[in-house]
Structure formats: structure tokens, C-alpha cells
Amino acid sequence: MKQQNNHSFNQLFENSIKENWDKNALTDFNGATLQYHDVARKIEKIHIIFEKADIKKGDKIALCGRNSSMWGVVFLAVETYGAVSVPVQNEFTPEQIYNIVNHSDAKLLFAGDVVLPTLDFERMPALQGMFLIPDISLPFSRSENLTYAREHLNELYGDKFPKYFRKEHVSYYHDEPDELAMINYTSGTTGFSKGVMIPYRALWNNADWALNAIGTKLKKDSKVLEILPMGHMYGMVCEFFLQFLLGNHIHFLTRLPSPSVIQKAFQDIHPNIVVSVPLIIEKIIRKNVLPVANSAKMKLLMKLPGINTKVKQQLYDMVNELMGGQPYEILTGGASFSKEVEDFLLSIGYPTTAGYGTTETAPLITYSDYNVFRPGSCGTAVQNMEVKILNPNPENGSGELLARGMNVMLGYYKNDEATKAVLDEEGWFHTGDLARIDESGHCYILGRIKNMLLGSNGQNVYPEEVEDKLNSMVLVDESLMLQKGNKFYCLVYPDKEEAAKMGLTDEDLRNVMEENRKQLNNQLPSFCRIAEIRLYDKEFEKTPKRSIKRYLYKDAIDA
């Protein structure tokens, strides 16, 4: 399962730029568009800066900013030069950014216009300079060579290409399979961020998988909306790598991706695939479609033979319009899909599927096309990867999911102890996720091992399963299950917008939640029933992939 040396990651991008030279490549939403040749020219200018500033192959270069065309250009410039990119989530605090920049030994930092003003250059003493991503200006520099290169960039570019820059000038660093390409710091839900060392073979295999598994299904010259953070591997592979290598047109939101903003962008752009975390799709469907689908009239019509087919088509059309009218499929990942919403989409025949992965596998481990997708699963092992369950429970086959293959990381940067804890001698990566695998190879994720709670009779309790049920109940926006002693509690952030429309007080909401608790307990085994539901006044803090940071709330019941 070794990457062939003539199939380098950078070669894929070099080929795509040459093949799609005059096509639209990257557009900032309601902003400017770069064609593939524009991307190539900007990459070349950044390479000139690197060369003149004595940046070597393998040097670390950090990027921190919201999704944008220039974020994509800078990332490609770093990788195709042979340097090591260090994407940093723009939601991180300045203190977290300093820690990552310093820990990674980054020589340069490219920061967005929202992030850069919040940073203190003096807190990152090893940096040679700090660039502003939108225009690649250099407000902070400790290097005369770097300052000279930026101030004389157009002159240096003109000297290198005295006539004009052409396709044949595009020639990128030829990477080796096990060479370090990227250090991606896990956002995680534990509060501790580790630097995942991703080799070129993992990026190449993820890109090649995406081209074969998804790219062959999309029509030529497709459009896509980049929703997920570029610094997160899921969005990087399934939205950016895939679409750029297909010669498609990528649109960046360049703003906070709220469900309402995304819904409007879907209808403006008409994407040919929707790649998202479940939470965004769930909120769009719950707000706009489920109230219609769950009405007494619709439920009655669904029971009538012949008519129910027309009703399903009507609901299908409603969902399709919300998704922009043209997606091949909705692909979710990063968290488990709400059973209620997934079951609804599948019941009306809407093309829906899920993938599963980790930062440590850059990211893909499993995926299935919607045509062979099994409800509740996250697909089967992707190309050049294998999965197994460690010490499966004889009753239900569940256990820790292990993965091995080309996508697996080299280890954690400067952290051998953490590496040895998850990578065994046979090359298996221990995901920390509880799962089972059915006879067809489809994986079903039950929850995180570290999140698992213990019932009064010693039974394992998976809070994600309980939360999924509660999240589908009246006026529940999101929930979190916690344990105190031998009792279980749920924190609920209510649907405040709907409650306000109905004129409900906090006391009314508490009464609603008590009814929800009774209904929920009727669906749960006795050993994991909920003692109390408590209202929480604001949305739970989340990672960039929209997982709740559970560690922040472990003592919330004492409050």
C-alpha cells in the first residue's frame, strides 16, 4: 500500500492548474474570482518570497484565517514549495495560536485580517515575519531578506519572467511518500491540542480516493460551496482538494457559516455536492421542512397509497431547493447525524451519506456512496485503508475501532509518548471511538470511549445516543448528558427563537423539558434514565467541526 513516487501530491495540483488554465477556480462569496492561471501566478510570487528569504524545504509555515481564496493560494504555495504547512483554526484564542506557532517551529505566519490585529508578534520570537493573507502584505518582519523580497516582489517576478508567465513555467516540488507535508493541530474536545504529522502519502491517498469515489460522480465544471474550515482535514480534502483537482469552481463564504447564511449561499451558488457537518444540515431541515412533514395533514396523507408518493416528492423538492437544487448527495462527517433527520431524508429518497475519519488519518477512514449507504453507518473502509474492532464485545460486537493504511499519520510532533499511546507496533491507529462493523464492512460509531458513562448496573451508557433522542424533542436545540454520582442529568440549550414566538417563560420551558424527560425515559433502559433536565442559557462551546467541548461542562451539575 505504498504511494508510487510518480504519483506525487504536488503533481496532482500542477496537472490541474495546467489542464484548467483559463477556468474559474476560486471565488470569495460576493467577491473577486481567481482563475487557475491567477492561482499559479500568485503561487509563483509566494515562492519567490520564500526563495529570497531563504526558506528551505521542510521549514514550517503557519496559516490562520477564515476560509478565502487567498487562504487556498497560500496553502498550495507552501505545499508545492516543499515546505510544511501548519494550519491553525482561526477560532483559536491568541494564546492557543502562540502555543501552536511556537511549538511547531514555524518560520512564517500568514494570518487573516480578523486574526492578525489580535496577535502580538513579540509572543512568537522564532517567526521571521507575519503576513496578512488577503494581500500578502508584510506588517511584521525580523528578516532583511524577507522585507526586501516583499518590497521588490513585482520587480523580482518581472526579472524571473521577462515576457510573461506561461503553463510551462509551472513546476512544483516533487514530494516523497513518507515526507512530512503538514502539521495539523487537533482541535479536539479535551482541551489539549496535539500536532498531527501528516505525510504526503496521506494527502495523496485522500485526494486520489476523493477523485475516484466522488469526483467520478460529479458533472464537469461543477460548483461547490466551501463550508467547513479549510484548516480542518475534512473540509480540506472533500471540498478544496477534490474540487480543485477536478477543475471545478470553489466558492468561499469568507464569513461565519451560520445555517441561514449557508442556506442563502446554496440557493445562489447551486452546489453540485453538499459537504457539511451534521449540525448545519439538521438545523436547516428542522427549521424549514420537519414542521411541514410532521403536520397532522402530512402524516395522514403519507398513510394513503398512491398519494404518499406525491407527498414524498413534495418534501424531496423542498429539501432539494434548500440545498440549491443540484447536489449529487449530502455528505456529512465530523459527528454523528441525528437519527430523526437522517431517517427523514432517507424516507423521502434524498441522496444522503456519511463518512468517518480523524485528523490522524488526514482524514478519511470510511465512506460509502449514497447508493450503498446503510442508515446509521459511516460507510466502509476507503482505498488503501483497513479497519477492525479491538477485542469485540461478544454480545454486540462493539469495541474500539482501529485503522491502518496509507492515510495514517507519522505521529504527533515532539510527543513520542502520545504517539505510542495511539499507534501500535503493527501500524494500527487506535481511534478512541467505540464502534461495530457489520457483515458488509459498514462501520457504526457508538461514541467516544472517553465519553462513555457507566450505569448503576455496570452497563455502558453512550451519551451521544441519548442526546440524539433528546435533540429531536420539543424546543430542544442541543443537549449534553452528564453523570453525577449514580444519576444522569441533561443540560439543554432550548430553541429560544421558537420559545419567544410562543411567548414562553423560563418556567414554561422547564415544564416542557420535564415532559421531554418523561418521554425520553420511556425510550431508555432503566439503567440510564435521566433524573433531571436543566436549562442552559447559551449554546455549548464547540470545536471547528461543531463537536461540543465536553470537558468544559464536566462539573456543570455542581453549579
C-alpha angles and dihedrals in degrees: 000000000000123000112247110243091229088060099068121169093234091050089062091059094042090054094047093051091051094044095047098035098142100033127102110265115167131017130179108221107266087358144087127319127224119204120213092262089051089054090050093051093049091048089052092052092051089049089054090053090050093049095048092045090053095244106169131212106273096028114136120246121184127213124195124171146090119291112285142143091260092050087059092046093051092047092051091046091055095047096043090050091056095247122130117254119217108195112200122196108247089218090067118108119250089254091056091047091052090050093051096043091049096041092050093051089233115184096196135026124204108196134183123245091255095048103039098065089056094057130091109215090203090064089065102055098170094058117108091199148344120227130198107235102216096060102009089239117161112227094163128040138160094180126080090201091053093048091047092049093052095044093048098035098121091047092049091047091050092050091052094047106027094172108029141306113264139182092261090061091064106101121147137194111282106230129210121227100247096035116119111257105166144005108212115187113218113239088203127165097254099075095243117102119207125195108240111208106217118192125213090251090064093050091045094049093047091049093045091047091051092050092052102035099040109006093065089058098052123087119247117274093018124174126226136187113225102221104155123075111274089220090061115084096227094059092038094056104033098039110022107028095038097046096042092050091049090054091245130148116258121201121200122206093211088196139072106301102232116168092248093052091046092048091053091047091051090057093047098045103030095212119212092220131022114217113182149137110263096247094068094049091044093054093048093048095042093051100041109025115020094064087059095041093049096047117119090243094054093045090053094048091048089062094057116092113238094011093065090064090058091046091052090050090051091052090044090054091049091054093043092053090051090052092052098265100266114065118135087210145335108250116193130185143146093072139020118283119242107261091221094055095039092049090049094051092047092046091060092043096248111162102253132159142155140220132199133210149126138234086251090063096043077252125288124094102145139012139152130196111248090251092067099025117131117215113256093015132106097217136256130301113294124231117304091009132102131192137199140169117248113228095342118217106254091222101054106001093244125144142121114321115234126193133193135179147069095327095060118112127246090238140273117313112255091348113101092161093058090044093054090049092062107023115064128200093265092057097255115147112217104219098193089229124124111228147148130217121215128216092272093053096255113147124222116196113214099182145284116309090224090053094052115117128203122237124220091262094048094262119144114249120201107206092198090065093051092045091052091057093045094047090062093056130098117299094349113136097173138339144199126206117216137176128224115180106317095332131092125219135182127215111208129196100202129218094263095180093057092042090053091050089054093046093238122168125215088260090054090050092051089053091050090050091050089055089047089052092054092049091046093051090052087062096046133078113254093251094064105035119140119252096194143355115218125195118239117206101218141026115284115255112257143193119246090268088056099251113145113251093237095182090069091062103041091110097035094111091063091059 
